[in-house]
Amino acid sequence: MLLIGQVAMGVYGVLLIAGGIVEVARDGSRISLFAGAVCGGISLGALWVSLSDPAMGFLMGGMLAFLLAGIFINRFSATRKLMPAGAVLVLSLALGILLLVARHEAILPK
């Protein structure tokens, strides 16, 4: 489960960065580019931390995922658009739950 959580955090970080790039290309939204780059960087940073301290890295990644889920639930309720708000909401919730389970496994005594 630890490896799955780390891979998922890496993919999530890359998708956040790519989403920011797509939004700037589509709508010219520099704020989306900045937010995607920062959040993607935090996710990749949490991945890096998880290599030496899985519990802390998964906690960081899970907090980011749930924070973004909170932001995108507001956006989805306002726009009712599946892309990008609904997709990021579902992805963030799924990743947050996955990382909480992985963190629980990382802190259990063996």
C-alpha positions as CSV (number, residue, x, y, z in Angstrom):
1,M,0.0,0.0,0.0
2,L,2.9,2.3,0.6
3,L,4.1,2.1,-3.0
4,I,0.6,2.6,-4.3
5,G,0.2,5.8,-2.2
6,Q,3.5,7.1,-3.4
7,V,2.8,6.4,-7.1
8,A,-0.7,8.0,-6.7
9,M,0.8,11.1,-5.1
10,G,3.3,11.4,-8.0
11,V,0.6,11.0,-10.6
12,Y,-1.7,13.5,-8.8
13,G,1.1,16.1,-8.6
14,V,1.8,15.8,-12.3
15,L,-1.9,16.0,-13.2
16,L,-2.3,19.2,-11.1
17,I,0.6,20.8,-12.9
18,A,-0.7,19.6,-16.3
19,G,-4.2,20.9,-15.4
20,G,-2.8,24.4,-14.7
21,I,-1.0,24.3,-18.0
22,V,-4.2,23.3,-19.9
23,E,-6.2,26.0,-18.2
24,V,-3.7,28.7,-19.1
25,A,-3.7,27.5,-22.7
26,R,-7.5,27.2,-22.9
27,D,-8.6,30.3,-20.9
28,G,-5.4,32.3,-20.4
29,S,-5.9,31.8,-16.6
30,R,-2.5,32.5,-15.0
31,I,-4.0,32.0,-11.6
32,S,-4.8,28.4,-12.5
33,L,-1.3,27.9,-13.8
34,F,0.2,29.2,-10.5
35,A,-2.3,27.2,-8.3
36,G,-1.6,24.0,-10.3
37,A,2.1,24.5,-10.2
38,V,2.1,25.2,-6.4
39,C,-0.3,22.3,-5.5
40,G,1.5,19.9,-7.9
41,G,4.8,20.9,-6.3
42,I,3.4,20.3,-2.8
43,S,2.2,16.9,-3.9
44,L,5.6,16.0,-5.4
45,G,7.2,17.4,-2.2
46,A,5.0,15.2,-0.1
47,L,6.0,12.2,-2.3
48,W,9.7,13.1,-1.7
49,V,9.1,13.3,2.1
50,S,7.2,9.9,2.0
51,L,10.4,8.2,0.8
52,S,12.1,8.8,4.1
53,D,9.1,9.3,6.4
54,P,6.0,7.7,4.9
55,A,3.6,8.7,7.7
56,M,4.5,12.4,7.3
57,G,4.5,12.4,3.5
58,F,1.1,10.7,3.4
59,L,-0.2,13.2,6.0
60,M,1.0,16.1,3.9
61,G,-0.4,14.6,0.7
62,G,-3.8,13.8,2.3
63,M,-4.2,17.2,3.7
64,L,-3.5,18.8,0.3
65,A,-6.0,16.4,-1.3
66,F,-8.8,17.2,1.2
67,L,-8.1,20.9,0.9
68,L,-8.4,20.8,-2.8
69,A,-11.6,18.6,-2.5
70,G,-13.0,21.4,-0.3
71,I,-12.2,24.0,-2.8
72,F,-13.5,22.1,-5.8
73,I,-16.7,21.0,-4.1
74,N,-17.6,24.8,-3.9
75,R,-16.6,25.2,-7.6
76,F,-18.6,22.2,-8.7
77,S,-21.7,23.3,-6.8
78,A,-21.4,26.7,-8.4
79,T,-20.7,25.6,-12.0
80,R,-22.2,22.0,-12.1
81,K,-19.4,21.2,-14.7
82,L,-17.8,17.9,-14.6
83,M,-14.6,19.2,-16.1
84,P,-12.5,20.3,-14.3
85,A,-14.3,20.9,-11.0
86,G,-16.1,17.5,-10.7
87,A,-13.1,15.5,-11.9
88,V,-10.6,17.2,-9.5
89,L,-13.2,16.8,-6.6
90,V,-13.5,13.1,-7.2
91,L,-9.8,12.5,-7.7
92,S,-8.9,14.5,-4.6
93,L,-11.4,12.7,-2.4
94,A,-10.1,9.3,-3.7
95,L,-6.5,10.2,-3.2
96,G,-7.2,11.6,0.3
97,I,-8.8,8.4,1.4
98,L,-6.1,6.3,-0.2
99,L,-3.4,8.3,1.6
100,L,-5.1,8.1,4.9
101,V,-5.2,4.3,4.6
102,A,-1.6,4.2,3.5
103,R,-0.6,6.4,6.4
104,H,-2.5,4.1,8.8
105,E,-0.5,1.2,7.4
106,A,2.8,3.1,7.7
107,I,2.3,3.9,11.4
108,L,1.1,0.4,12.5
109,P,3.7,-1.6,14.3
110,K,4.8,-4.6,12.4
